[in-house]
C-alpha cells in the first residue's frame, strides 16, 4: 500500500476562494470565521504544579471554602493547578470536599466524597434520566440561596429542579453559568459549569438489565425508526456508491468532531458546511455526537439539524455516544448494527472507522479485525482511518487517550500498512502530528468545551475541508470559528 505524498496546504485565502473552498458566509452570527492552512504542532502544556511556585492563596479564598463546607470540616490543604486556579480540600474522617476556585474567588467546581459510604458527588451526569421536575425558586432551601448570594452575588439564580441523583435527592440550582447541587438542608454538595456537563443525565443503576435494553430498543423504534433510512451506514454507503465517479476523480469531504453539548453551535456549523461553494460529498465526525447517548438526544440534538442537509454523514463512536452500559444500543438503533467497526471505499480511497470506546466489542477483536482488513486492502487504495480516542504513545495527546497497550498495537498496524492519514477526536482542539511514518490529526472542535493547550489556532472550534486527490494527496484547510473579542 503506497504512502501518499506529503499533505499540501493552500496558504492564501485568495487561493482558497479560487478553488471554491471559501464558504459563501465569512461570518456566522456573532462568530468570526477564518480559513487557514492545515497543521498545528503547537502544544502549550503548563508547568507542573510543583514547579509553578504559586503564591499561597489569600485568606479570602479559605473563607470561601469555609462558607461552602460544614463547620466540622478541617480546611487547610490547598494545591496550585495548571490552569492557574487553586484547589482546596476540606476533610472530616471519611468525608472530603474538593473545591476549585479562581484567584478572584469564582467557583469552578465543587466535589464531595464519602469513602466509607462509597459516595462521590461530582456535578456531571448525576441526574438520573427522567428524574427531575422543575421547582419554583421560593421552594429552594434558604441556606443554599443565602450561600450563593454571599459567594456569587452577580450570578442570578434562573432555574431550579428537584432531582433524583446517583447520590440521592438533590435540588439543582442554575446560577450564572453553573449548576449547584444541594441537599434538602441547603448544604451545597457539588457544582460545575453547565458547558462542562453539569446538567447531563444518566441511566439509573441496578434493575433488570435485559428489561432496560428492551425498553431502549422500544424507545428507539418509536423515535429513530423514521430516520434510519437516512442515517443507517449500510444504506448511506450504498447510496454514496451511486455517486462514486471512480478512482481517477477527486472529491471533497469534511472532518469534525466532539460536537456534543452545544445546541447553539451545532446547527450553525452544519449550516456553514452546507454553505461551501463546493459542498462535501460526505462529512466525517470523530465521535461524541451527543452528551450521554440517549435515544432522545440522538433524535433531538443530532438528527434534527441534519434533516435538511444533503451530504452523507459518517461517524466514529465516541465515549459519550455509548449509552446504557457502554453497549451503544441507542447508537446502533440509528446507524445500524454494523456501525462500530466498518469501512467503505470511495474514489481511490478506503475509509476505515475503528471503535476504541465501546464495551460491546473486545479491543483484541477490534485489533484483529483491523489487521485483517488492512492486509486485505488493495495496494492502489489510499487508506484514511478514523477513530475517537487518540493514542497514548503520541506524547502530546497522552493525557487524554486510549490505553497504552491498545495504542501501541493499533499504531503499529497503521504504520506497518502505511496508512495515509488518521483522524481522531476526544481532545477538544485541532492538533496534528506525524508518528512512525503516519500523519495524524485530532479534530475535536465541533462544539464541546475546548482544551486549552494547543495554542490560538488549535484550541478553537473548527472543521476541516479535505480535497482528496487520486494520487493520495489530501489538501486540507481548517475553518476556525472565533468568538467576538477573541485575540
matplotlib code that plots the C-alpha trace (Angstrom):
import matplotlib.pyplot as plt

x = [0.0, 1.7, 2.3, 0.6, 2.7, 3.2, 0.0, -0.5, -1.8, -3.2, -1.7, -3.7, -7.3, -7.4, -6.2, -8.9, -11.6, -10.2, -10.5, -14.1, -13.2, -14.4, -17.8, -20.4, -20.6, -17.4, -19.1, -21.8, -23.9, -21.5, -18.7, -15.7, -14.9, -11.3, -9.9, -6.3, -3.8, -3.5, -1.1, -0.8, 2.0, 1.9, 1.5, 1.4, 1.4, 1.8, 4.5, 3.6, 2.1, 5.3, 7.3, 4.8, 5.7, 2.4, 1.9, -0.2, -3.9, -5.1, -7.2, -10.4, -10.2, -10.0, -13.0, -15.0, -14.1, -15.3, -18.6, -19.1, -18.3, -19.9, -18.4, -16.9, -14.7, -11.0, -9.9, -6.2, -5.0, -4.5, -2.7, -2.0, -3.5, -2.0, -4.8, -3.8, -6.7, -6.4, -7.7, -8.7, -9.5, -11.8, -11.8, -13.6, -12.9, -14.0, -15.7, -13.9, -14.8, -12.6, -13.2, -11.7, -11.6, -10.1, -7.7, -10.6, -12.8, -15.1, -16.3, -15.1, -16.1, -17.2, -17.0, -18.0, -16.7, -17.6, -15.2, -16.9, -20.3, -18.8, -20.4, -18.9, -20.9, -19.4, -21.8, -21.5, -24.1, -25.5, -29.2, -31.0, -32.7, -36.2, -36.0, -36.1, -39.0, -39.0, -39.5, -40.2, -37.3, -39.2, -39.2, -35.4, -33.6, -33.0, -29.5, -28.5, -29.8, -28.0, -24.7, -25.0, -25.9, -22.9, -20.3, -21.7, -23.8, -23.6, -24.8, -28.6, -30.5, -32.6, -33.7, -34.1, -35.2, -35.7, -33.9, -33.2, -29.4, -26.8, -26.3, -30.0, -32.5, -31.0, -32.0, -30.3, -29.9, -28.7, -26.8, -25.0, -23.2, -23.0, -25.3, -25.2, -26.4, -27.9, -29.3, -32.6, -30.9, -29.3, -25.7, -24.2, -22.6, -21.3, -21.1, -19.8, -20.2, -23.2, -21.0, -18.9, -21.8, -23.3, -26.9, -26.3, -28.3, -27.5, -29.2, -30.4, -28.2, -29.3, -32.6, -33.2, -30.5, -32.4, -35.6, -33.7, -32.2, -35.6, -37.1, -34.3, -35.0, -38.7, -38.0, -35.6, -38.3, -40.6, -38.2, -35.4, -37.0, -38.2, -34.5, -32.8, -33.2, -31.2, -28.5, -28.1, -24.4, -25.2, -27.7, -25.5, -22.6, -24.7, -26.1, -22.6, -21.5, -24.1, -22.2, -18.7, -17.0, -14.2, -10.5, -9.4, -11.6, -11.0, -13.7, -14.3, -15.1, -15.2, -13.9, -15.1, -15.7, -16.8, -19.9, -21.9, -23.3, -23.5, -27.0, -26.4, -23.3, -24.1, -26.7, -24.6, -21.5, -23.7, -25.2, -21.7, -20.5, -23.6, -22.7, -19.4, -19.3, -18.4, -20.1, -18.6, -19.5, -19.8, -18.9, -16.9, -17.4, -14.7, -17.2, -19.1, -22.2, -24.4, -23.9, -24.9, -26.0, -29.8, -32.3, -33.9, -30.5, -29.8, -33.3, -33.4, -29.8, -28.0, -30.7, -32.9, -30.3, -29.2, -32.6, -32.3, -28.7, -27.8, -24.4, -23.8, -22.7, -20.4, -19.2, -16.8, -18.3, -17.4, -17.4, -20.3, -22.3, -22.1, -25.3, -26.5, -23.6, -21.4, -23.2, -24.1, -27.6, -29.1, -26.3, -26.8, -30.5, -29.9, -26.7, -27.1, -25.8, -22.5, -21.8, -18.9, -16.1, -16.7, -15.2, -16.2, -14.4, -14.8, -12.7, -9.2, -9.6, -10.6, -12.1, -11.8, -13.7, -12.3, -14.2, -12.0, -14.6, -17.5, -17.7, -19.5, -16.5, -13.4, -10.4, -8.5, -11.2, -11.1, -7.3, -7.6, -10.3, -8.2, -5.2, -7.1, -8.8, -5.6, -3.8, -6.7, -6.8, -5.6, -2.3, -3.9, -6.3, -5.1, -6.3, -7.8, -8.6, -11.0, -11.4, -12.4, -9.6, -6.1, -3.2, -1.2, 2.2, 1.8, 3.1, 1.1, -2.2, -1.2, -3.1, -6.5, -6.2, -6.6, -4.7, -1.0, -1.2, -4.0, -2.5, 0.8, -0.9, -3.1, -0.4, 1.9, -0.7, -1.3, 2.5, 3.1, 0.4, 1.5, -1.9, -2.2, -3.9, -5.7, -8.3, -9.1, -11.3, -11.8, -9.4, -11.4, -9.0, -7.2, -3.8, -1.5, 1.4, 3.4, 4.2, 6.1, 5.5, 1.8, 0.1, -2.4, -4.9, -7.1, -10.3, -12.4, -13.5, -17.1, -18.7, -17.7, -15.7, -12.2, -8.9, -6.5, -3.1, -2.9, -2.5, -4.7, -5.1, -5.6, -7.8, -10.6, -13.9, -13.4, -13.9, -11.5, -12.1, -10.3, -10.0, -8.9, -6.8, -6.5, -2.8, -3.4, -2.8, -5.1, -5.4, -6.6, -7.9, -9.1, -12.2, -11.9, -14.7, -13.6, -15.9, -16.3, -13.4, -11.1, -7.4]
y = [0.0, 3.2, 6.1, 9.2, 12.4, 15.0, 16.9, 20.0, 23.2, 26.2, 29.2, 32.2, 32.9, 34.2, 30.8, 29.1, 31.3, 30.5, 26.8, 27.2, 26.4, 29.6, 29.5, 31.9, 33.1, 34.6, 35.1, 33.1, 35.0, 36.5, 34.1, 35.4, 32.7, 32.2, 29.7, 28.7, 26.0, 22.6, 21.8, 22.7, 21.1, 23.7, 22.2, 24.6, 22.4, 24.5, 23.6, 21.0, 22.4, 21.5, 23.9, 26.7, 28.1, 29.8, 32.1, 30.7, 31.5, 34.6, 34.2, 35.2, 32.0, 29.9, 31.9, 30.9, 27.3, 27.6, 29.1, 26.2, 23.4, 22.3, 23.7, 20.3, 20.1, 20.9, 23.4, 24.0, 21.8, 23.5, 22.9, 25.0, 23.9, 24.0, 26.4, 28.9, 28.1, 26.8, 23.5, 23.2, 20.1, 20.1, 16.9, 15.2, 11.5, 9.7, 12.8, 15.2, 18.2, 19.2, 22.8, 24.6, 28.4, 31.1, 33.6, 36.0, 33.7, 32.3, 28.8, 26.4, 23.1, 21.5, 17.8, 15.7, 12.2, 9.9, 7.0, 4.9, 5.0, 4.8, 8.2, 10.6, 13.6, 15.3, 17.5, 15.6, 13.1, 12.8, 13.3, 10.0, 10.1, 11.5, 12.1, 15.8, 18.2, 22.0, 23.8, 27.5, 29.4, 30.0, 26.2, 26.1, 25.7, 29.2, 28.2, 27.3, 30.7, 32.5, 30.8, 31.6, 35.2, 35.6, 34.0, 34.8, 37.9, 38.7, 35.2, 35.3, 32.2, 31.5, 27.8, 25.0, 21.4, 18.7, 15.7, 12.1, 11.7, 8.9, 10.3, 10.7, 13.6, 17.0, 20.4, 21.5, 25.3, 27.2, 30.4, 32.2, 29.7, 26.9, 24.4, 23.7, 20.5, 21.0, 18.7, 19.4, 21.1, 23.5, 22.2, 22.5, 19.2, 19.8, 22.3, 22.6, 24.8, 23.9, 24.0, 21.2, 18.9, 19.9, 19.2, 16.0, 12.9, 9.3, 5.9, 4.6, 2.0, -1.5, -3.0, -5.6, -5.1, -7.0, -5.1, -1.8, -2.8, -3.9, -0.6, 1.3, -0.6, 0.1, 3.8, 3.8, 2.1, 5.0, 7.9, 6.8, 4.3, 7.2, 8.3, 5.0, 5.2, 8.4, 7.5, 3.8, 3.3, 0.4, 2.5, 5.5, 3.6, 2.1, 5.5, 7.0, 4.4, 5.7, 9.0, 7.5, 8.6, 6.2, 6.3, 8.9, 11.6, 13.9, 14.5, 16.6, 15.6, 17.4, 16.2, 17.5, 16.0, 16.3, 18.3, 17.4, 19.6, 22.9, 23.2, 26.8, 26.0, 22.5, 23.7, 26.7, 24.6, 22.3, 25.3, 26.6, 23.4, 23.4, 27.0, 25.9, 26.9, 23.3, 21.3, 18.0, 14.6, 13.5, 14.6, 12.5, 13.1, 11.7, 11.0, 12.4, 13.4, 13.7, 14.2, 10.7, 8.5, 8.6, 7.9, 11.3, 13.0, 11.4, 12.4, 16.0, 17.0, 15.1, 14.3, 17.3, 19.9, 17.4, 16.6, 19.4, 18.7, 16.9, 15.5, 12.0, 11.8, 9.1, 9.0, 7.1, 6.1, 8.4, 7.6, 10.0, 8.2, 4.7, 4.9, 2.3, 0.3, 1.3, -1.1, 1.6, 0.1, 3.5, 4.5, 1.2, 1.7, 4.8, 3.9, 0.1, -3.0, -2.9, 0.8, 0.4, -1.2, -0.7, 0.6, 1.8, 2.6, 5.8, 7.1, 5.9, 5.7, 3.3, 4.8, 2.7, 3.5, 1.9, 1.5, 2.5, 3.2, 0.7, -2.3, -4.3, -5.4, -6.5, -4.5, -7.6, -8.4, -4.9, -5.0, -8.4, -7.1, -4.0, -6.1, -8.4, -5.5, -3.6, -6.7, -7.3, -3.7, -3.4, -1.6, 1.0, 2.1, 5.1, 4.5, 7.0, 5.8, 7.4, 6.7, 8.6, 8.3, 9.4, 7.0, 7.3, 6.7, 10.0, 12.2, 15.4, 13.5, 11.0, 12.9, 12.1, 8.9, 5.2, 2.8, 2.3, -1.4, -0.9, 2.3, 0.6, -2.3, -0.1, 2.4, -0.5, -1.8, 1.6, 2.1, -1.4, -1.0, 2.6, 4.2, 7.6, 9.6, 9.1, 11.4, 11.4, 13.2, 13.1, 16.0, 19.2, 21.0, 20.9, 19.3, 17.4, 15.0, 12.5, 9.3, 6.3, 7.5, 8.1, 11.5, 12.1, 14.9, 15.5, 17.3, 17.7, 21.3, 20.8, 22.5, 20.8, 22.8, 23.4, 22.1, 24.9, 23.6, 23.8, 27.5, 30.1, 28.1, 24.7, 25.4, 26.7, 25.5, 24.3, 21.8, 20.6, 20.8, 17.9, 17.6, 14.0, 13.7, 10.5, 10.2, 10.1, 13.7, 15.3, 19.0, 20.3, 23.7, 24.5, 26.5, 28.2, 29.9, 32.7, 34.3, 38.1, 39.8, 36.7, 37.6]
z = [0.0, -1.2, 1.2, -0.1, -0.8, 1.9, 2.6, 0.6, 2.3, 0.5, 2.1, 0.9, 1.4, -2.2, -3.4, -1.3, -2.9, -6.3, -5.5, -4.3, -0.7, 0.9, 2.4, 1.0, 4.6, 6.0, 9.4, 11.1, 13.6, 16.1, 15.1, 13.1, 10.6, 9.3, 6.8, 7.1, 6.2, 7.7, 10.5, 14.2, 16.2, 19.0, 22.4, 25.4, 28.5, 31.6, 34.0, 36.7, 39.9, 41.7, 39.5, 39.3, 42.7, 43.0, 45.9, 48.7, 48.2, 50.0, 53.2, 51.4, 49.3, 52.5, 53.8, 50.7, 51.3, 54.9, 53.8, 51.3, 53.8, 57.0, 60.3, 61.4, 58.3, 58.6, 55.9, 55.2, 52.3, 49.0, 45.8, 42.7, 39.4, 35.9, 34.8, 37.4, 39.8, 43.3, 44.6, 48.2, 50.3, 53.4, 55.5, 58.3, 58.9, 55.7, 54.2, 51.8, 49.7, 46.8, 45.8, 42.9, 42.9, 40.6, 42.2, 42.1, 44.1, 41.4, 41.9, 39.2, 40.7, 44.0, 44.5, 47.6, 48.5, 51.4, 51.2, 53.8, 52.0, 48.5, 47.6, 45.0, 44.1, 41.0, 39.1, 35.9, 34.8, 38.4, 37.5, 36.8, 33.4, 33.6, 37.3, 37.6, 38.0, 37.8, 41.1, 41.9, 43.3, 46.5, 47.1, 47.3, 50.6, 52.0, 53.1, 49.5, 48.2, 51.0, 50.3, 46.6, 47.3, 49.6, 47.3, 43.8, 44.2, 40.4, 39.4, 39.1, 40.0, 36.9, 37.1, 39.5, 39.7, 42.3, 41.0, 41.9, 41.5, 41.9, 45.4, 46.4, 46.1, 45.4, 44.4, 41.2, 41.1, 38.0, 39.0, 36.3, 34.1, 36.7, 38.3, 42.1, 43.7, 47.2, 49.9, 51.5, 54.4, 52.0, 52.0, 48.5, 47.7, 44.2, 41.4, 37.9, 34.8, 32.6, 29.5, 31.1, 31.6, 34.9, 33.8, 31.8, 32.9, 33.4, 33.3, 36.7, 38.3, 39.0, 37.9, 35.3, 32.6, 29.9, 30.6, 30.3, 26.9, 25.7, 26.8, 24.9, 21.8, 22.0, 22.5, 19.5, 17.4, 18.2, 17.9, 15.5, 13.0, 10.8, 10.4, 9.8, 6.0, 6.1, 8.7, 8.5, 7.4, 5.1, 3.2, 3.2, 1.8, -0.9, -1.8, -1.8, -4.2, -6.7, -6.9, -6.9, -10.2, -9.9, -8.6, -11.2, -9.9, -6.8, -4.2, -1.1, 2.4, 5.8, 9.2, 12.5, 16.0, 19.6, 18.6, 21.7, 24.4, 22.4, 21.0, 19.9, 17.8, 16.4, 13.8, 12.9, 12.0, 9.9, 8.1, 7.4, 5.9, 3.7, 2.6, 1.0, -2.7, -3.5, -0.7, 0.6, -0.7, 2.9, 6.5, 9.0, 12.7, 15.0, 17.8, 20.8, 18.9, 22.0, 25.7, 27.1, 24.2, 25.0, 22.2, 22.5, 22.4, 19.0, 17.8, 19.1, 19.2, 16.4, 13.8, 13.7, 12.3, 9.7, 8.2, 5.6, 4.7, 1.5, 2.4, 3.8, 7.5, 8.9, 12.5, 14.7, 18.0, 20.9, 24.5, 25.1, 22.5, 24.1, 26.1, 28.5, 30.0, 27.0, 24.7, 22.0, 21.8, 21.1, 18.6, 16.6, 16.6, 14.4, 12.4, 12.1, 13.8, 11.9, 12.6, 15.2, 13.1, 9.4, 6.2, 2.8, -0.5, -2.4, -5.3, -4.8, -1.0, 1.7, 4.8, 8.0, 11.2, 14.4, 17.6, 20.5, 23.2, 23.4, 25.8, 23.2, 21.1, 23.0, 22.0, 21.0, 18.5, 17.0, 16.6, 14.9, 12.6, 11.7, 10.9, 8.6, 6.8, 6.3, 5.0, 2.5, 1.3, -2.4, -2.8, -5.0, -2.2, -0.1, 3.5, 5.8, 9.3, 11.8, 15.5, 18.6, 21.1, 20.4, 21.0, 24.2, 22.6, 20.7, 23.5, 23.1, 23.3, 26.0, 28.7, 27.2, 25.2, 24.7, 26.9, 26.0, 25.1, 22.6, 21.3, 20.6, 18.8, 16.6, 15.7, 14.8, 12.3, 10.9, 10.3, 9.0, 6.3, 5.5, 6.2, 4.7, 7.4, 10.7, 12.1, 15.8, 18.3, 22.1, 22.6, 22.1, 19.8, 16.5, 16.6, 14.2, 14.4, 12.4, 14.2, 12.8, 9.3, 9.6, 9.7, 12.5, 13.0, 16.1, 15.2, 18.3, 18.0, 16.9, 19.9, 23.2, 25.7, 24.4, 25.8, 26.4, 25.5, 21.7, 21.0, 19.4, 16.2, 18.0, 20.9, 18.7, 17.3, 13.8, 11.0, 8.2, 4.5, 2.8, -1.0, -1.8, -4.9, -6.9, -6.1, -2.3, -1.6, 0.9, 0.5, 3.8, 5.1, 8.6, 9.1, 12.5, 14.4, 16.8, 19.4, 19.3, 21.0, 20.9, 20.5]

ax = plt.figure().add_subplot(projection="3d")
ax.plot(x, y, z, "-o")
ax.set_aspect("equal")
plt.show()
